[in-house]
Structures are given as C-alpha cells and as structure tokens.
Amino acid sequence: MSEIFLLSERQMERIRPYFPLAHGVPRVDDRRVLSGILYVIRNGLQWKYIPKT
C-alpha cells in the first residue's frame, strides 16, 4: 500500500484549537497521529494492519 492518507494543512488548522497544549513535553506530529486514526476508522482495520512508514 503506497498511498498514505494525510489530512491537509487546511483541515489541520480547523481542528488545531481542540488539541491539548504541550506542558513541557514535545508534541508528536499531530497530523500523522490523527491521520492514522482516521485511516483505521475509514478502512475498518485493526492497528496491527496499518502500513509501516
């Protein structure tokens, strides 16, 4: 599977205010994490079947 689903920058800007603030711990890439969650929901897959990047 070569196509990786990522949210657009415009989509991320719309939902960014709802993310929690970082309190001394560096944030992970929210876009990548959220895109992974949506990929699983959309495709009905189990976490172990997500493609490696």
Backbone hydrogen bonds in HBPLUS format (Angstrom, degrees):
<---DONOR---> <-ACCEPTOR-->    atom                        ^
c    i                          cat <-CA-CA->   ^        H-A-AA   ^      H-
h    n   atom  resd res      DA  || num        DHA   H-A  angle D-A-AA Bond
n    s   type  num  typ     dist DA aas  dist angle  dist       angle   num
A0012-MET N   A0008-SER O   3.01 MM   4  6.31 159.6  2.05 150.5 156.3     1
A0013-GLU N   A0009-GLU O   2.97 MM   4  6.18 155.5  2.03 147.8 153.7     2
A0014-ARG N   A0010-ARG O   3.24 MM   4  6.49 145.4  2.36 141.4 149.6     3
A0015-ILE N   A0011-GLN O   3.33 MM   4  6.68 143.3  2.47 145.2 153.9     4
A0015-ILE N   A0012-MET O   3.21 MM   3  5.37 128.2  2.49  99.0 111.5     5
A0016-ARG N   A0012-MET O   2.84 MM   4  5.75 130.8  2.09 151.3 164.6     6
A0018-TYR N   A0015-ILE O   3.02 MM   3  5.71 158.5  2.07 123.3 129.9     7
A0019-PHE N   A0016-ARG O   3.11 MM   3  5.51 167.8  2.13 117.8 121.7     8
A0032-ARG N   A0029-ASP O   3.11 MM   3  5.47 120.2  2.48 105.9 119.2     9
A0033-VAL N   A0029-ASP O   3.10 MM   4  6.42 164.3  2.13 158.2 162.8    10
A0034-LEU N   A0030-ASP O   2.92 MM   4  5.97 173.6  1.92 154.4 156.6    11
A0035-SER N   A0031-ARG O   2.97 MM   4  5.93 152.9  2.05 138.4 146.7    12
A0036-GLY N   A0032-ARG O   3.01 MM   4  6.15 149.9  2.10 141.5 149.0    13
A0037-ILE N   A0033-VAL O   3.07 MM   4  6.42 154.4  2.13 149.4 156.2    14
A0038-LEU N   A0034-LEU O   2.97 MM   4  6.22 165.4  1.99 153.8 157.2    15
A0039-TYR N   A0035-SER O   2.90 MM   4  6.03 147.6  2.01 142.7 152.0    16
A0040-VAL N   A0036-GLY O   3.12 MM   4  6.36 157.9  2.17 147.1 151.3    17
A0041-ILE N   A0037-ILE O   3.04 MM   4  6.32 163.3  2.07 151.4 156.1    18
A0042-ARG N   A0038-LEU O   2.85 MM   4  5.89 165.6  1.87 149.2 153.6    19
A0043-ASN N   A0039-TYR O   3.01 MM   4  6.06 154.6  2.08 145.1 151.5    20
A0044-GLY N   A0040-VAL O   2.82 MM   4  5.55 120.1  2.18 141.5 153.6    21
A0045-LEU N   A0040-VAL O   3.27 MM   5  5.08 143.5  2.41 131.1 138.5    22
A0049-TYR N   A0046-GLN O   2.91 MM   3  5.61 162.0  1.95 124.1 130.0    23
A0050-ILE N   A0047-TRP O   3.22 MM   3  5.59 172.1  2.22 117.3 118.6    24
